[in-house]
């Protein structure tokens, strides 16, 4: 009996010794996509973009509201979508701004440290029988240098 128990313990120890530890979860955020000024770009919810000079980061946080008229319905008003964006600079002294931009209402753009970030469109457009889910949203933006 003792011999069987010894064999089982040795087998268990050898089996445990050959196992690899589970991979540690990564705390690294995905790298932001690099964009240029005056060029329209698209962000998915949660995605970040960095200006090619590294001075500005824009993150599409969420769609706060979406009352746009479905594409297959006739409405009195086209409706509006409000999206939350985090805008930050690589300069340590610059504040981080979280702002709401709209597809139809104001503000459609925000100025930040010599740049203007403007929303161009939000996709997909809703249909009466199929509302977009949070993961489906894509915001198209353009960043321009502010004159002056």
C-alpha positions in Angstrom: 0.0 0.0 0.0 2.8 2.3 0.9 4.5 1.6 -2.5 1.3 2.6 -4.4 0.9 5.8 -2.4 4.6 6.7 -3.1 4.1 6.0 -6.8 1.0 8.2 -6.9 2.8 11.1 -5.0 5.8 10.9 -7.4 3.5 10.8 -10.4 1.5 13.8 -9.1 4.7 15.8 -8.4 6.2 15.0 -11.9 2.9 16.0 -13.5 2.8 19.3 -11.6 6.4 20.0 -12.3 5.8 19.9 -16.1 2.9 22.3 -16.1 3.4 25.8 -17.2 2.0 28.6 -15.0 -1.0 30.4 -16.5 -0.3 33.6 -18.5 -0.5 36.8 -16.5 -3.2 39.2 -17.7 -1.8 42.1 -19.6 -2.3 45.6 -18.2 -1.1 47.2 -21.5 -3.7 49.1 -23.5 -3.7 48.6 -27.2 -1.5 51.1 -29.1 -3.6 54.0 -30.4 -4.0 54.4 -34.2 -1.8 57.2 -35.6 -3.7 59.9 -37.5 -2.8 63.1 -39.2 -4.4 66.5 -39.0 -7.0 67.4 -41.6 -7.6 63.7 -42.5 -10.8 62.0 -41.5 -10.4 58.9 -39.4 -12.7 56.4 -37.6 -12.7 55.1 -34.1 -14.6 52.2 -32.6 -16.0 52.6 -29.1 -13.0 52.3 -26.7 -10.4 52.9 -29.4 -7.8 55.7 -29.2 -6.1 57.8 -31.8 -2.9 59.8 -31.5 -1.8 62.6 -33.7 1.2 61.7 -35.8 3.3 64.3 -33.9 2.3 62.6 -30.6 0.9 65.7 -29.0 -2.8 64.7 -28.7 -4.8 61.5 -27.8 -8.5 61.1 -28.6 -10.5 58.2 -27.1 -14.1 57.3 -28.2 -15.6 56.4 -24.8 -19.3 55.8 -25.5 -22.5 56.8 -27.2 -24.4 58.7 -24.5 -27.6 59.1 -26.5 -28.9 58.1 -29.9 -32.2 59.5 -31.0 -31.5 59.5 -34.7 -34.4 58.8 -37.0 -34.2 55.3 -38.4 -33.1 55.2 -42.0 -36.3 53.4 -43.1 -38.7 55.8 -41.4 -39.9 59.3 -42.3 -39.5 61.6 -39.3 -40.2 65.3 -38.6 -36.6 65.7 -37.3 -33.5 63.6 -38.2 -32.6 63.2 -34.5 -29.2 63.4 -32.8 -26.5 61.2 -31.3 -24.3 62.4 -28.5 -20.9 60.8 -28.1 -18.4 61.0 -25.2 -14.7 61.5 -26.0 -11.7 61.8 -23.8 -9.1 64.3 -25.1 -5.7 64.5 -23.6 -2.2 65.8 -24.3 1.1 64.2 -23.7 2.1 67.4 -21.9 1.9 66.7 -18.2 0.5 70.1 -17.2 -2.4 69.9 -19.7 -5.8 68.8 -18.3 -7.7 65.8 -19.6 -11.1 66.7 -21.1 -14.1 64.5 -21.4 -16.6 66.2 -23.8 -19.8 65.3 -25.6 -20.0 65.9 -29.3 -23.2 65.6 -31.3 -24.1 64.6 -34.9 -26.7 67.4 -35.3 -26.9 69.5 -32.2 -24.1 71.7 -30.8 -21.3 71.2 -30.0 -20.2 69.2 -33.0 -16.5 70.1 -32.2 -14.3 71.0 -29.3 -11.1 73.1 -29.1 -8.2 71.8 -27.1 -4.6 73.1 -26.9 -4.5 74.6 -30.4 -6.5 71.8 -32.1 -10.2 71.4 -33.0 -11.7 67.9 -32.9 -14.9 67.7 -35.1 -17.4 64.8 -35.4 -18.3 64.0 -39.0 -20.7 61.0 -38.6 -21.7 58.1 -36.4 -22.2 54.7 -38.0 -24.1 52.5 -38.2 -27.2 54.4 -38.9 -30.2 52.9 -37.0 -33.1 51.0 -38.7 -36.5 50.6 -37.2 -36.0 46.8 -36.7 -32.3 46.8 -35.8 -30.7 49.3 -33.3 -26.9 49.3 -33.2 -25.3 47.7 -30.2 -22.6 49.6 -28.2 -19.9 47.5 -29.9 -21.1 48.4 -33.4 -20.6 52.1 -33.2 -17.9 53.9 -35.2 -17.3 57.6 -35.0 -15.6 59.5 -37.8 -13.7 62.6 -36.8 -11.2 65.1 -38.1 -8.6 67.0 -36.1 -7.5 70.4 -37.4 -5.0 72.9 -36.1 -6.7 76.0 -34.7 -5.6 79.2 -36.6 -4.1 81.9 -34.5 
